[in-house]
């Protein structure tokens, strides 16, 4: 099933705008959350088909929220792509171990992101 609804979780208004702009221009329906707690509420209420997750946020960080999603039987089918300024290989490995399907370093390349979303939707 092709992905239509995407939730962007990032505490940076600039980053939320950047990612929203890319996705909306390519036909996706986008909602946003600016912290982990808000994200978990929106995931349960809106049932997005994909989550783009920042790591460094107030409260629960993106690794913790990704782990919560992956361990919840109701939410574990929703893929998470981490989009973070943390660019170390250990960060990428840790993100994948928490349940993320992919890990992009900011600024996210639009073509790479769209290509990865397309592969997740097949």
VOLO-511552 format. One record per atom (N, C-alpha, C): residue number from 1; atom name; y, x, z; residue in three letters. Coordinates in nm, 4 decimals. Layout:
VOLO-511552
   num   atome         yy         xx         zz   residu
   NUM      CA          Y          X          Z      ALA
...
END
This chain:
VOLO-511552
   num   atome         yy         xx         zz   residu
     1       N    -0.1190     0.0846     0.0000      UNK
     1      CA     0.0000     0.0000     0.0000      UNK
     1       C     0.1249     0.0888     0.0000      UNK
     2       N     0.2129     0.0646    -0.0923      UNK
     2      CA     0.3347     0.1444    -0.1031      UNK
     2       C     0.4237     0.1228     0.0198      UNK
     3       N     0.4838     0.2297     0.0643      UNK
     3      CA     0.5713     0.2240     0.1807      UNK
     3       C     0.7051     0.1624     0.1404      UNK
     4       N     0.7503     0.0633     0.2183      UNK
     4      CA     0.8791    -0.0024     0.1944      UNK
     4       C     0.9737     0.0135     0.3127      UNK
     5       N     0.9211    -0.0072     0.4354      UNK
     5      CA     1.0041    -0.0091     0.5566      UNK
     5       C     0.9917     0.1230     0.6319      UNK
     6       N     1.1056     0.1889     0.6522      UNK
     6      CA     1.1071     0.3195     0.7183      UNK
     6       C     1.2023     0.3156     0.8367      UNK
     7       N     1.1581     0.3708     0.9485      UNK
     7      CA     1.2423     0.3858     1.0668      UNK
     7       C     1.2838     0.5316     1.0798      UNK
     8       N     1.4140     0.5551     1.0886      UNK
     8      CA     1.4676     0.6895     1.1101      UNK
     8       C     1.5055     0.7017     1.2573      UNK
     9       N     1.4508     0.8023     1.3246      UNK
     9      CA     1.4803     0.8255     1.4663      UNK
     9       C     1.5519     0.9590     1.4776      UNK
    10       N     1.6811     0.9553     1.5080      UNK
    10      CA     1.7611     1.0777     1.5180      UNK
    10       C     1.8861     1.0469     1.5991      UNK
    11       N     1.9230     1.1360     1.6895      UNK
    11      CA     2.0422     1.1128     1.7715      UNK
    11       C     2.1707     1.1509     1.6991      UNK
    12       N     2.1606     1.2118     1.5810      UNK
    12      CA     2.2787     1.2512     1.5048      UNK
    12       C     2.3175     1.1422     1.4043      UNK
    13       N     2.4366     1.0819     1.4206      UNK
    13      CA     2.4812     0.9807     1.3233      UNK
    13       C     2.4872     1.0373     1.1815      UNK
    14       N     2.5257     1.1634     1.1682      UNK
    14      CA     2.5342     1.2265     1.0365      UNK
    14       C     2.3971     1.2343     0.9719      UNK
    15       N     2.2981     1.2757     1.0482      UNK
    15      CA     2.1623     1.2879     0.9951      UNK
    15       C     2.1039     1.1508     0.9609      UNK
    16       N     2.1303     1.0512     1.0461      UNK
    16      CA     2.0819     0.9154     1.0163      UNK
    16       C     2.1435     0.8659     0.8855      UNK
    17       N     2.2740     0.8909     0.8673      UNK
    17      CA     2.3420     0.8483     0.7444      UNK
    17       C     2.2832     0.9205     0.6228      UNK
    18       N     2.2645     1.0512     0.6336      UNK
    18      CA     2.2114     1.1326     0.5233      UNK
    18       C     2.0750     1.0801     0.4785      UNK
    19       N     1.9829     1.0611     0.5738      UNK
    19      CA     1.8484     1.0154     0.5397      UNK
    19       C     1.8495     0.8696     0.4901      UNK
    20       N     1.9306     0.7852     0.5551      UNK
    20      CA     1.9404     0.6453     0.5129      UNK
    20       C     1.9888     0.6370     0.3688      UNK
    21       N     2.0901     0.7144     0.3350      UNK
    21      CA     2.1471     0.7141     0.2002      UNK
    21       C     2.0402     0.7506     0.0971      UNK
    22       N     1.9647     0.8560     0.1221      UNK
    22      CA     1.8582     0.8983     0.0298      UNK
    22       C     1.7572     0.7849     0.0105      UNK
    23       N     1.7140     0.7274     0.1211      UNK
    23      CA     1.6069     0.6278     0.1151      UNK
    23       C     1.6518     0.4957     0.0531      UNK
    24       N     1.7698     0.4474     0.0918      UNK
    24      CA     1.8187     0.3198     0.0379      UNK
    24       C     1.8414     0.3315    -0.1133      UNK
    25       N     1.8963     0.4454    -0.1572      UNK
    25      CA     1.9186     0.4654    -0.3004      UNK
    25       C     1.7874     0.4667    -0.3785      UNK
    26       N     1.6772     0.4909    -0.3074      UNK
    26      CA     1.5466     0.4929    -0.3731      UNK
    26       C     1.4633     0.3682    -0.3419      UNK
    27       N     1.5295     0.2630    -0.2941      UNK
    27      CA     1.4659     0.1332    -0.2829      UNK
    27       C     1.3947     0.1021    -0.1525      UNK
    28       N     1.4124     0.1863    -0.0522      UNK
    28      CA     1.3460     0.1608     0.0755      UNK
    28       C     1.4333     0.0760     0.1672      UNK
    29       N     1.3677     0.0021     0.2554      UNK
    29      CA     1.4355    -0.0716     0.3623      UNK
    29       C     1.4352     0.0195     0.4844      UNK
    30       N     1.5532     0.0427     0.5431      UNK
    30      CA     1.5661     0.1416     0.6497      UNK
    30       C     1.6263     0.0793     0.7752      UNK
    31       N     1.5689     0.1161     0.8892      UNK
    31      CA     1.6314     0.0869     1.0180      UNK
    31       C     1.6391     0.2191     1.0934      UNK
    32       N     1.7227     0.2218     1.1965      UNK
    32      CA     1.7429     0.3476     1.2683      UNK
    32       C     1.7352     0.3273     1.4187      UNK
    33       N     1.7048     0.4370     1.4868      UNK
    33      CA     1.7078     0.4425     1.6329      UNK
    33       C     1.7656     0.5780     1.6703      UNK
    34       N     1.8418     0.5829     1.7801      UNK
    34      CA     1.9043     0.7101     1.8161      UNK
    34       C     1.8383     0.7791     1.9354      UNK
    35       N     1.7261     0.7249     1.9841      UNK
    35      CA     1.6503     0.7921     2.0904      UNK
    35       C     1.5065     0.7406     2.0903      UNK
    36       N     1.4211     0.8090     2.1651      UNK
    36      CA     1.2794     0.7762     2.1658      UNK
    36       C     1.2470     0.6392     2.2208      UNK
    37       N     1.3122     0.5989     2.3287      UNK
    37      CA     1.2839     0.4682     2.3896      UNK
    37       C     1.3200     0.3557     2.2932      UNK
    38       N     1.4374     0.3675     2.2299      UNK
    38      CA     1.4807     0.2692     2.1304      UNK
    38       C     1.3820     0.2665     2.0136      UNK
    39       N     1.3344     0.3845     1.9749      UNK
    39      CA     1.2395     0.3934     1.8635      UNK
    39       C     1.1113     0.3171     1.8940      UNK
    40       N     1.0556     0.3347     2.0129      UNK
    40      CA     0.9306     0.2670     2.0473      UNK
    40       C     0.9483     0.1152     2.0465      UNK
    41       N     1.0627     0.0678     2.0956      UNK
    41      CA     1.0910    -0.0771     2.0909      UNK
    41       C     1.0972    -0.1266     1.9470      UNK
    42       N     1.1683    -0.0528     1.8620      UNK
    42      CA     1.1836    -0.0952     1.7221      UNK
    42       C     1.0512    -0.0895     1.6469      UNK
    43       N     0.9681     0.0086     1.6778      UNK
    43      CA     0.8382     0.0189     1.6107      UNK
    43       C     0.7552    -0.1052     1.6410      UNK
    44       N     0.7542    -0.1461     1.7667      UNK
    44      CA     0.6759    -0.2637     1.8045      UNK
    44       C     0.7340    -0.3919     1.7438      UNK
    45       N     0.8668    -0.4019     1.7389      UNK
    45      CA     0.9319    -0.5240     1.6894      UNK
    45       C     0.9324    -0.5323     1.5365      UNK
    46       N     0.9579    -0.4199     1.4699      UNK
    46      CA     0.9805    -0.4224     1.3252      UNK
    46       C     0.8611    -0.3780     1.2415      UNK
    47       N     0.7666    -0.3116     1.3027      UNK
    47      CA     0.6477    -0.2624     1.2328      UNK
    47       C     0.6806    -0.1848     1.1053      UNK
    48       N     0.7526    -0.0726     1.1193      UNK
    48      CA     0.7809     0.0078     0.9999      UNK
    48       C     0.6517     0.0660     0.9436      UNK
    49       N     0.6560     0.1059     0.8180      UNK
    49      CA     0.5384     0.1650     0.7535      UNK
    49       C     0.5421     0.3169     0.7576      UNK
    50       N     0.6560     0.3724     0.8014      UNK
    50      CA     0.6726     0.5166     0.8134      UNK
    50       C     0.7851     0.5433     0.9127      UNK
    51       N     0.7719     0.6536     0.9875      UNK
    51      CA     0.8756     0.6934     1.0823      UNK
    51       C     0.9170     0.8363     1.0517      UNK
    52       N     1.0485     0.8576     1.0379      UNK
    52      CA     1.1038     0.9923     1.0262      UNK
    52       C     1.1606     1.0272     1.1628      UNK
    53       N     1.1058     1.1303     1.2267      UNK
    53      CA     1.1324     1.1591     1.3679      UNK
    53       C     1.2027     1.2928     1.3875      UNK
    54       N     1.3179     1.2898     1.4530      UNK
    54      CA     1.3841     1.4119     1.4971      UNK
    54       C     1.3088     1.4636     1.6192      UNK
    55       N     1.3293     1.5894     1.6558      UNK
    55      CA     1.2649     1.6431     1.7763      UNK
    55       C     1.3617     1.6478     1.8922      UNK
    56       N     1.4768     1.7109     1.8733      UNK
    56      CA     1.5703     1.7321     1.9840      UNK
    56       C     1.6591     1.6088     2.0003      UNK
    57       N     1.6282     1.5292     2.1051      UNK
    57      CA     1.7033     1.4066     2.1343      UNK
    57       C     1.7117     1.3908     2.2857      UNK
    58       N     1.8096     1.3132     2.3324      UNK
    58      CA     1.8156     1.2859     2.4765      UNK
    58       C     1.6955     1.2003     2.5190      UNK
    59       N     1.6539     1.2150     2.6433      UNK
    59      CA     1.5372     1.1401     2.6903      UNK
    59       C     1.4112     1.2028     2.6334      UNK
    60       N     1.3177     1.1192     2.5919      UNK
    60      CA     1.1928     1.1692     2.5342      UNK
    60       C     1.2218     1.2386     2.4013      UNK
    61       N     1.1653     1.3592     2.3838      UNK
    61      CA     1.1875     1.4276     2.2563      UNK
    61       C     1.0909     1.3761     2.1500      UNK
    62       N     1.1137     1.4171     2.0274      UNK
    62      CA     1.0344     1.3672     1.9157      UNK
    62       C     0.8864     1.3994     1.9251      UNK
    63       N     0.8528     1.5144     1.9839      UNK
    63      CA     0.7116     1.5481     2.0034      UNK
    63       C     0.6459     1.4466     2.0974      UNK
    64       N     0.7154     1.4127     2.2061      UNK
    64      CA     0.6617     1.3178     2.3036      UNK
    64       C     0.6458     1.1784     2.2426      UNK
    65       N     0.7460     1.1345     2.1668      UNK
    65      CA     0.7400     1.0019     2.1055      UNK
    65       C     0.6298     0.9972     1.9997      UNK
    66       N     0.6175     1.1033     1.9207      UNK
    66      CA     0.5111     1.1097     1.8202      UNK
    66       C     0.3742     1.1007     1.8872      UNK
    67       N     0.3570     1.1718     1.9975      UNK
    67      CA     0.2302     1.1675     2.0719      UNK
    67       C     0.2035     1.0258     2.1236      UNK
    68       N     0.3072     0.9584     2.1748      UNK
    68      CA     0.2915     0.8202     2.2234      UNK
    68       C     0.2460     0.7274     2.1114      UNK
    69       N     0.3038     0.7448     1.9934      UNK
    69      CA     0.2671     0.6618     1.8780      UNK
    69       C     0.1215     0.6890     1.8394      UNK
    70       N     0.0857     0.8163     1.8294      UNK
    70      CA    -0.0492     0.8539     1.7859      UNK
    70       C    -0.1567     0.8056     1.8833      UNK
    71       N    -0.1236     0.7959     2.0115      UNK
    71      CA    -0.2224     0.7567     2.1125      UNK
    71       C    -0.2277     0.6062     2.1376      UNK
    72       N    -0.1355     0.5319     2.0780      UNK
    72      CA    -0.1315     0.3864     2.0985      UNK
    72       C    -0.2112     0.3185     1.9875      UNK
    73       N    -0.3206     0.2487     2.0215      UNK
    73      CA    -0.4031     0.1863     1.9175      UNK
    73       C    -0.3257     0.0897     1.8272      UNK
    74       N    -0.2220     0.0256     1.8795      UNK
    74      CA    -0.1431    -0.0677     1.7989      UNK
    74       C    -0.0510     0.0041     1.7005      UNK
    75       N    -0.0131     0.1273     1.7322      UNK
    75      CA     0.0866     0.1980     1.6517      UNK
    75       C     0.0315     0.3175     1.5745      UNK
    76       N    -0.0884     0.3614     1.6074      UNK
    76      CA    -0.1389     0.4885     1.5545      UNK
    76       C    -0.1542     0.4918     1.4026      UNK
    77       N    -0.1600     0.3772     1.3377      UNK
    77      CA    -0.1729     0.3752     1.1916      UNK
    77       C    -0.0404     0.4050     1.1210      UNK
    78       N     0.0714     0.4022     1.1957      UNK
    78      CA     0.2024     0.4277     1.1346      UNK
    78       C     0.2239     0.5785     1.1242      UNK
    79       N     0.2366     0.6318     1.0015      UNK
    79      CA     0.2553     0.7761     0.9883      UNK
    79       C     0.3942     0.8199     1.0351      UNK
    80       N     0.3986     0.9409     1.0928      UNK
    80      CA     0.5232     1.0012     1.1392      UNK
    80       C     0.5450     1.1311     1.0630      UNK
    81       N     0.6650     1.1470     1.0090      UNK
    81      CA     0.7068     1.2754     0.9521      UNK
    81       C     0.8175     1.3279     1.0417      UNK
    82       N     0.7981     1.4465     1.0952      UNK
    82      CA     0.9020     1.5070     1.1792      UNK
    82       C     1.0043     1.5754     1.0887      UNK
    83       N     1.1318     1.5484     1.1155      UNK
    83      CA     1.2441     1.6115     1.0453      UNK
    83       C     1.3289     1.6777     1.1522      UNK
    84       N     1.3206     1.8099     1.1624      UNK
    84      CA     1.3825     1.8789     1.2753      UNK
    84       C     1.4561     2.0044     1.2337      UNK
    85       N     1.5529     2.0434     1.3156      UNK
    85      CA     1.6205     2.1710     1.2956      UNK
    85       C     1.5366     2.2853     1.3536      UNK
    86       N     1.4327     2.2525     1.4300      UNK
    86      CA     1.3437     2.3542     1.4858      UNK
    86       C     1.2565     2.4079     1.3721      UNK
    87       N     1.2799     2.5350     1.3371      UNK
    87      CA     1.2193     2.5867     1.2147      UNK
    87       C     1.1103     2.6914     1.2378      UNK
    88       N     1.0583     2.7017     1.3571      UNK
    88      CA     0.9520     2.7980     1.3845      UNK
    88       C     0.8161     2.7400     1.3448      UNK
    89       N     0.7267     2.8254     1.3005      UNK
    89      CA     0.5928     2.7800     1.2635      UNK
    89       C     0.5220     2.7156     1.3830      UNK
    90       N     0.5474     2.7673     1.5035      UNK
    90      CA     0.4852     2.7085     1.6231      UNK
    90       C     0.5327     2.5650     1.6446      UNK
    91       N     0.6596     2.5354     1.6112      UNK
    91      CA     0.7111     2.3981     1.6213      UNK
    91       C     0.6377     2.3070     1.5235      UNK
    92       N     0.6195     2.3547     1.4002      UNK
    92      CA     0.5499     2.2761     1.2986      UNK
    92       C     0.4062     2.2467     1.3426      UNK
    93       N     0.3379     2.3495     1.3899      UNK
    93      CA     0.1992     2.3321     1.4345      UNK
    93       C     0.1930     2.2336     1.5512      UNK
    94       N     0.2847     2.2483     1.6472      UNK
    94      CA     0.2858     2.1591     1.7633      UNK
    94       C     0.3120     2.0147     1.7200      UNK
    95       N     0.4052     1.9957     1.6281      UNK
    95      CA     0.4344     1.8613     1.5777      UNK
    95       C     0.3127     1.7972     1.5119      UNK
    96       N     0.2419     1.8755     1.4332      UNK
    96      CA     0.1221     1.8231     1.3669      UNK
    96       C     0.0135     1.7907     1.4706      UNK
    97       N     0.0051     1.8711     1.5741      UNK
    97      CA    -0.0949     1.8458     1.6788      UNK
    97       C    -0.0625     1.7209     1.7596      UNK
    98       N     0.0644     1.6799     1.7599      UNK
    98      CA     0.1028     1.5575     1.8312      UNK
    98       C     0.0714     1.4331     1.7490      UNK
    99       N     0.0381     1.4532     1.6210      UNK
    99      CA     0.0008     1.3396     1.5371      UNK
    99       C     0.0868     1.3212     1.4136      UNK
   100       N     0.1848     1.4082     1.3918      UNK
   100      CA     0.2692     1.3954     1.2725      UNK
   100       C     0.1883     1.4238     1.1459      UNK
   101       N     0.2243     1.3553     1.0379      UNK
   101      CA     0.1580     1.3764     0.9086      UNK
   101       C     0.2208     1.4911     0.8307      UNK
   102       N     0.3471     1.5218     0.8625      UNK
   102      CA     0.4154     1.6327     0.7963      UNK
   102       C     0.5332     1.6755     0.8824      UNK
   103       N     0.5935     1.7885     0.8455      UNK
   103      CA     0.7030     1.8464     0.9233      UNK
   103       C     0.8017     1.9069     0.8254      UNK
   104       N     0.9245     1.8548     0.8244      UNK
   104      CA     1.0305     1.9076     0.7390      UNK
   104       C     1.1399     1.9680     0.8259      UNK
   105       N     1.1954     2.0798     0.7794      UNK
   105      CA     1.3070     2.1432     0.8486      UNK
   105       C     1.4360     2.0934     0.7848      UNK
   106       N     1.5340     2.0579     0.8704      UNK
   106      CA     1.6642     2.0114     0.8222      UNK
   106       C     1.7435     2.1281     0.7650      UNK
   107       N     1.8274     2.1055     0.6649      UNK
   107      CA     1.8441     1.9773     0.5974      UNK
   107       C     1.7234     1.9469     0.5093      UNK
   108       N     1.6780     1.8235     0.5156      UNK
   108      CA     1.5602     1.7807     0.4417      UNK
   108       C     1.5931     1.7752     0.2928      UNK
   109       N     1.5038     1.8311     0.2122      UNK
   109      CA     1.5192     1.8253     0.0674      UNK
   109       C     1.4777     1.6857     0.0192      UNK
   110       N     1.5700     1.6112    -0.0431      UNK
   110      CA     1.5385     1.4736    -0.0828      UNK
   110       C     1.4147     1.4619    -0.1725      UNK
   111       N     1.4016     1.5503    -0.2706      UNK
   111      CA     1.2886     1.5419    -0.3636      UNK
   111       C     1.1560     1.5639    -0.2911      UNK
   112       N     1.1529     1.6611    -0.1998      UNK
   112      CA     1.0302     1.6867    -0.1237      UNK
   112       C     0.9958     1.5693    -0.0352      UNK
   113       N     1.0966     1.5121     0.0307      UNK
   113      CA     1.0741     1.3968     0.1192      UNK
   113       C     1.0200     1.2781     0.0402      UNK
   114       N     1.0831     1.2466    -0.0708      UNK
   114      CA     1.0401     1.1314    -0.1515      UNK
   114       C     0.8991     1.1527    -0.2070      UNK
   115       N     0.8683     1.2749    -0.2449      UNK
   115      CA     0.7341     1.3040    -0.2955      UNK
   115       C     0.6299     1.2853    -0.1858      UNK
   116       N     0.6620     1.3275    -0.0643      UNK
   116      CA     0.5672     1.3133     0.0467      UNK
   116       C     0.5498     1.1669     0.0850      UNK
   117       N     0.6578     1.0898     0.0831      UNK
   117      CA     0.6479     0.9459     0.1128      UNK
   117       C     0.5568     0.8805     0.0090      UNK
   118       N     0.5703     0.9198    -0.1160      UNK
   118      CA     0.4870     0.8616    -0.2207      UNK
   118       C     0.3395     0.8906    -0.1968      UNK
   119       N     0.3068     1.0109    -0.1513      UNK
   119      CA     0.1658     1.0425    -0.1266      UNK
   119       C     0.1125     0.9676    -0.0049      UNK
   120       N     0.1959     0.9411     0.0939      UNK
   120      CA     0.1513     0.8668     0.2118      UNK
   120       C     0.1262     0.7206     0.1778      UNK
   121       N     0.1954     0.6689     0.0776      UNK
   121      CA     0.1830     0.5283     0.0422      UNK
   121       C     0.0672     0.4977    -0.0524      UNK
   122       N    -0.0136     0.5993    -0.0831      UNK
   122      CA    -0.1259     0.5737    -0.1750      UNK
   122       C    -0.2568     0.5631    -0.1032      UNK
END
